[in-house]
C-alpha cells in the first residue's frame, strides 16, 4: 500500500525543482584523493580598525580559490542589522564548471567592511564558498565573530556557542515583514501543488465535475464558497498551531494525524464517501451536511464544507515550497503566520477559482455525458485506498488489535448506513451499528501502546546525543525525520532512500542512517524540526563527520541524484572527490 501511494505522489514530484543551497550541478569525481580540510584551504583573519572598519583577510591555499559572488556579510548589534559598505578587491575571471563565468580569488582576498554606525559590541557573520582546481567544491561555509569595536578585539564564535546565540541573531519584526511577500509566494505555490496530491485530487475532481452542467452564476458562487472553506480551514489550523505552541506543546503541520482516533475517523470518512460515489449508499440530506457526502453535494453548504474537507485530507501531504513557508510562519508573530497560511489556502483554492472564471480553462474539460458517472464511480477507489492506508497507519501507531477493531468498526459503519431506511426497526439496528462503529474507532488496546515499530526497528533511532557520538567517531550522519502518515516521506523512502543502490552508497561511505519517527507525538523531534526552521516533515539533514562543520539540509522531495550529490560532497568515497552539491 505504501508503494501505491508513493507511486501516485511521485507523478507530482517532478514539479519540484527544489535544490540544496548552492546546488545546481551534477557531482564530478576525480581519482586524486588528497584535498585540504576547508579550514586549512581558506584561513580567515578579521581585524577591527578605528571608525567601524573591519578588515577580512583570507589566506588561500595554492590551487584553491574563493567565489566573489558567494560572499555574504552581516553585522548585528542588540538584535538589529547594521548596514555595511563592502569594498571588494579586483578578482580574476574564470569559467567554472559549477557556476559558469565567475569572478574568483586565488592566494588571498583582502576585503574591507565599513559599518554605517559603530556599536560597542557586534556579531559579524561571514559566508563564503570555494573550490579547488582539481575538482572539489566545498559546501557554503559560515563563520561568526564577536567584535569589540572599543577594545579593537575580534573573537571567533565556536560552533558549540552558536545555538545559544540564536536569540541574539534573530531577525527583527521589520526583517520578518520584508520576507513576508516571498514566503507568501512560496506558500501560494505549495498550496496550488497540493491539489495534485493523491489525497486531495479526488475531492477537487468532484467539484470540477459539477461545473459541467452549472450556469455561470452557480459556478462562481460555488467556486468562492469552496475557496472560503479552504481559506477558513487553513486559518483555523494556523490558529490552533499558534495557540498550542504558545501553550508549550511541541507540534507542527499534520499534528492531528498523530492521534489514532483522528486517523480512524478520517478513514471512516473516506470509506463512506467512497461507498456514496460507488452508488452503494444513498445518504440523506442531513448526513450530507455533516460531512460524509460533502464532495458530491451541490448546495452552498456542500461547496463550503468540501473546501474544509479538502484541507483535512491534505494534512498527510507536504508539497514543494510548503516546508520553507510553514517553517517561517511558525517562528513569526501571529499576524505574519496567519498571512502565510492565508496564502497557502489561496493557492489551494486558486485552480477551482480559475476554472470558475476562465472559459478557456473550462474548454479543456470534456463535454458532459455518461463518462461523468463512470468517472465518479472510479474516483471512489482512491478513497478506498486512502481509507486502507489510514487504517494501516492507525495499526502502526497502536498495534494490530486496534487496527482490527477499526476494520470491524468500518464494517459496522457500512452496515448501519445501508440499514438506514424509514422502517423503525431498521433505523434502531442501524443506529446500534453506528454507535458500535464509533466505540470501536475510539478503542485502543492498552497492551499495545506505541504500536508495532518492527518495520523501522532495523534503523537506529535518532537522538541528538547519538548524532554527536557518531560524528566524534568520524562518521557522517544522515537523519531522516519521517512518519507513517506522511505521504511525501513514504514516496521518498520507496523511490530513493530504501533502494539497494542508496543503501550501498551509505555503506560505501560509512554514513550512519538515523530515523526520527514522528508517527506518534515526540517533543524532542518537534524541537529538532524547529531548530532547522521547519514545522512539518519530511526533513533530511546530512551531517559531515567533522563536528565543527555545518550540516546540509536536503529538499523535501528527493531524487537519487540529489542525495548522491550530497553524499559525494559531505562523505566522498575514498579515492573519489565530488563536485559541489
C-alpha angles and dihedrals in degrees: 000000000000089000092053093055092041091054093049093049094047090061085068099040094080087074089071118090092172112145138175119274109280093012135125107116137080121255117266120202132203134188096230105103104188117090129149123249110258093249090056096043093053116029114186125198121186124202126190111216131188119281096033097294120147122197117205114192123184123195104205121200118241114277090017126103142186126226115240093207092054095063115110125173132186132173120199132185125177090350095306128111116238114211114244131206105214118207111194123190122230114285136202122255115239137172102231123198090218104042105015118225107015143158114241141178125228126193095356146004121203112193130177125207120193116199117219089221131018115232123185094241131017142158120237120206117198124188123189142156132202144175141200125242089237092065110268114127117190123219116256110285128215123200127183129204132185110222125204103192093183096052093033093231129140123199124188112230111234119228092247091060097049097080092052089051094055095101090055091054096042113130115253123237091267091058091050090053091048090055094044099089092051093047091048089053091052090048091049092051091046091051091050092052090049088074089069094056115110093241094054106033097076091053093051092045092058092056091047090053089057090059092065094077100025128110121239092257093050092048093054094044094049092043091056093044090052090048090050091052091051096047095043090050093051090049089050091051090048092050091050091049093049094047094046094046091049087051088059100262116143101220140135144177111331093020092141090064089065086074112084089205091059091045092052092045090053090049090053090051092052090048094052092046090050093050090050093051090048089056093242094118131043104202122201124240093256093057090046091061095051094057118269097100100024096120092061099040117107099198126103094257090049092056093048095047092045085063088050090049092049090057092047093053092043092064095090090055131080116191126201113280092021097096096059093044096046093044089053093046097053092053094052135077116285095258092054092046092051090050091055092048089048089056090048091054092044090054092050092049095044099086093055092046089050090054090048094055105028118076089187091057091048090051087067088065118090118252118266116273145119089305088076093067090045092051091047090056091044091054089061092072097064086052091052089049091050090051091052091048093049091050088051089052089051089052091051090051099047111008143269095287091059090048090051090050090050091050090051088049090052089053091050090046092056091045092049093052091047090052094049100112136126097276109102096221091052091050092051091049091046092050090051090053092049092050091050090048091054092047092050090049090054095046121100126179109247090209093061103052109152093028132229108320097169095118093061098029089093090067119074111253117247124247131154090240092053091051091050092047094050092048090050086055089057098255128132114231131214114199118200113194104196145146137200091241094053108096093190090054092051092049092051092048095049099044103032122005102042097045122115091241093055094044089053090050092054092047094046091055095039090238114164113228112211125185122211101194111203096175088116124034114283120172093198092056090046089054090049089054092051091050088060096045096255133124098182142033156298100058122170120189124181115198120199116230090248106088090211094056122096119250122243120233114212126210120272091241107058132203126187092245092052093054093043092052089052092048093046091054101040099033111014121185112260107269093025130088121197133213128241118308 
